[in-house]
């Protein structure tokens, strides 16, 4: 079994990448490394000498990041001794993704799709920043909330947990997937929740009125939308004068059950963030011109949160 000792990370990346290149999906690559628990005070890169041989220290976080970068899943490490552990990287099936789904477009995100298995609320790097965004807009004070791309309602579930007065708030969720909306209606059968099946390109047909909070996570970047035009219209026509807005921009892909960091842009075979940054900065500048305080947070999802600072 391969044991990494004093190889630097460049050498390790090249070794594992080349080793896995021709392996089948779900192949397990096992190797031994210095036990990260050998010290609580060591930084990655520090050197330890064991039996006259030098080993480079790296944390569990570093190894987990490497697994994700190489499109692998890290299995539970096995302790060999106080000095060494065995790590196992499982090669992911990169074709196993709702992004690659051949399902009919209207049901690509439906109850029988791969997407329906995804629960972002149980991914710490999503839910932590979404919770903070809701707290920053003072969610308990909102009376009318609109969510574009609600799917089966998971984002409303978080609000129910965080808001003491959610029963005083009217929630409207819109999605073009009929089966997802049907599921949302079952999950949220209280009278202050409404769900509509519609393509958000046709939002003007719905006579919705205005809202003091608009949420949209991973929807406005749809290829069927003129993003900038739609966003400006959304703010002008559907957001109350002193309302708030939360936008979530995906900076990840879902591959073989795993949330993998890094947005995938068209025409690139690797993570490329230009489109994401361009959209985020456009929204930030536009909202600042409209007298909103804007914060940008997050990691696997980038959250833009805007609250009004208008006077009078």
C-alpha positions, 0 to 999 in steps of 0.5 A: 500500500502506498504511504506518503511521507515527505512528498509535497502536495503537488506531487501527491495531486499528480500521483493520485490524479494519474493513478485514478485516471483510468480507474472505473467509478467507485474504485477505492484508492487506499493509502497511508499518511501521517496521522493528523491527530499526532499534534493539535498544534501543527500546521499543514506542511510541518515536518515530523521525524519518525524512525529516522524518516521525515513525514509532512503533516496535513489535517483531515480538512486538507485531505477531505478537500483533496478528495473533493477536488479530485472528484472523490469521496473520503471514507472513514479513516482507519487508525493504524497507529498513533503515527499513521492512518489509512485513507480511502478515496472513492472515485465518483461517477461524474455522470451520476448527476441531475445536471446530466439528466435526460429527463423531460425539462419540466420534471428534471427537478421533480419527485422522481428525479435525482434532484429530489434526493438532494437536501441542501438543508443538511449540508452545513456549508449551505444551511449556515449561510442561509440561516445567517441571511434570514437572520440578517433580513430579520425574517420574523418581521416579514409579512409577505415572502416570495420564493422563486424556484421553491421546488418542494419547499425546503427553504420555507422549512428553515424559515418555520424553524427560525421565525417565531411569527411565521404564521403571521407571514404569507408565503408564496412559492413558484416553480415550473415543476408540477410534481414538486409543487404538489409535494410542497402543497402536502408539506405545507398545508397551512393557510398562509402558504401558497404554491403556484406552478409557473415558469418564472419567465411568465411571472407577470401573468400571475398578478402577485403584488409586492413582497417585503422579502424575495428569495431565489436560490439557484434559479435566476441563473437559468439559461432560459432567463435574461438574468440582468433584465429579469432581476431589475424587473423583479426588484422594481415590480415585486419588491416593496420599497423597504423590502429585502432580498436573498439570492443564492448563486450555486458555486457547486455541482452535485455529483454521485451524491456529493456536493462538489465545490466550484461552479461549472460554466459552459465551454469549460471542463473545470470550475470557472467562476467568471459568470458567477462573479459577474452576476453577483457584482451586477446585482450588488451594484444595482441594489446599492444604487437603489439604497440597499445595504448588500452583503455577500457570504457563503462558499458552496452557495454564494448568498447575496443579502440586501436590506433597505437603508432608505430614509424617511 
